[in-house]
Amino acid sequence: MSANTQDNKKAPTAVKDLVFTAMFTALIAVCSIISIPIGEVPVTLQTFAICLSAAMLGWKRGTLSVFVYILLGAVGVPIFAGMKGGVGVLVGPTGGYIIGFLLTALAVGFAADRWRRKALPLTIAMAVGVLLCYVVGTIWFMVVTKMRLGESLLLCVVPFLIPDAVKIAAAVLLSNRLSKVVRL
């Protein structure tokens, strides 16, 4: 097989990867814009979209879609919660949670690749991924705001435990159903 023939076979895969990564980046952006402000950290559907993206795309493309979302927001596209954008959001009180989304995508994507989107491993991976996001985000929140751990947890984690559990359940259910009919 010639090198040119191999390149031609890789091209459709590369285009497919690019299209699906862009689609899930857009999904994350749309789910981020829809927000309910309840203090410093708003309730959004970001967690749902990130978990779903990584579950459907795996760790490489899923994490890339989150990275592109963060990059777009960093350069000023208003796709972060509350239709905000710019580096200022990333260095602000909630920036650590946005960066933590990368860890969520890695954990979920790894589980999706390793255990073929089975419900229990995905649920555990999503919970671990969200926990990692909480850890990074809360540490950054404490650094920026100079608040203590207890205050920060009450403000930035506790109100989100039940909503995030619901988002995880929805992402597991939807990724399981979609994976049966859509080949990504």
N, C-alpha and C positions, 0 to 999 in steps of 0.2 A: 504494500500500500504506500503510495507516495505521500510526501509531507503535505502537499496541497490537498489531497483527499482527506487527510486527517484534520486539517484546518477547517475544511468545509463541514465536517461532522461536528466539530467543536462550536462552530458559529451559532447554530440553532440553540444549543445548550446555553451559551453565553447570553444570547438575546433573551431567552426564557428566564434565566437567572436575573438579568437586569430588569425585565418587566415585572416579575413577581416581587423583587426587592423594592422597586419603586411603588408598586401597588400597596404593599404593606407599610411603606414609609408614609404614604398618603393616608392610609387608615389610621396610623398612629397620630398623625397631625390632626385629622378630623376629630378623633376621640379626645385629643388634648384640648382642643378649642372649646368643646362642650364641657363647661365646668360650673360647679356650685361652690361659691366662696364660703368657707366656714372658718375663716381665720387666716393665719399665715400660709397654710397649705390647703389649696382648694381640692374638692372631690372632683375627679375627672374619670374618664374611661381609658386613660393612658395605660394603666396596669393591665386592663383587659386586652387592649390592642397589642401591647408588647408581648404578653403571654401567648396570645393567639398567633401573632407573627412568628415567634420563635418555635412554637409547636408545629406550625404548618411548614415553615421554611427550613428548620433545623438550625444548628448553631452558627454556621457560617453566614448564610443569607439572612437569617433572623437578626443576628447581631449587627450585620451590615445595615439592615433597614433601620435599626435603632440608631446606629452611628450617623447615618445620613440625616435622620430626623434631627438629631442633636446638632449636627453641623449646619443644617439649614436654619435652625433656630438661632444658633450662635452668630451667623452672619446677618441676622436681622429679620428674617422671615417670621412674621408673627404667628408662630404655630405652637408656642408653649401655652400652658394654662392661662386663661384670661386674655388670649390673643396677644401675648407678649413675645418679644424676640430680642436677640442681642446677647452679647457676652455678659452684660450686666445681670441678666437673669441667672446665668450659670455661676456667677460669683456671689449672687445674692443668697438669701436664707434658704431658698428651695433648690438651689443649684445642685446640691449633693444628691438629691432624689433623682434629678434628671440624669446625672452621671451614673447613679446606681442602677438605672434601667439597663445599662450595658451588662451588668452582672446578672440581672434577671434574665435577659435574653440568652446569655451564655448558659446559665443553669437549665433553663427550659429547653433550649435548642439541643443541648447535649443529651438530655433525657429523651427528647423526641427522636433523635438519631439513634440512640442506643437501644431504646425499648419500643420503637415503632409506634409511638403515640398511644401506648396503653394507658388507660385512665389512672391507675394508681401511681405509677412512676411519674406521670405528668403532673398529677395533683401535688405530689411531694416536691417535685422540682419547682413548680410554680410557687409553692409556699416558701421553699428555701430561697428562691430568687427574689421574692418580695421581701423576705426577711433581710437578705443582703442589701437590698435597696434601702430598707428602713435603717440599717446600721450605718451605711455610708451617708445617707441623707441626714440622719439625726446627728451624727458626729459633725458634719459640715454646718448644720443649723446651729449647733451649740457653739462652734467656733465663730460664726458670723454674728450671732445674737448675744453671745456671752451668757446664755441661759444655762441652768443646771440640767443634769440628765432627767430628773423626775419631771420638771416643768416641760422640757422638750418632748419627752415621751407622751405626756398628757395632751400636749398641743398637736404633735405631729404624727403620732403612731396610734394611740388608743382610739381616736375617732374613726380611724380608717380600717381597723381590724375586721369588722363585720362587712363593710362595703367591699373590701379587697377579697374576703373569703367568697362573697357572692360572685365577684368578677372572675376569680379563679375557677369556680364551679362552672360558670358560663363558658369560659375559654376552653376548659377541658371538654365539656359537652360538645361545643361547636367544632373544635378541632377534630374530635373523634368522628363526628358526623361528616364534616367536610372532607376528611381524608379518605372516606369511602367512595366519594364521588368526584373528587378533584385530585389530579396527580400533579404535584408541584415538584 
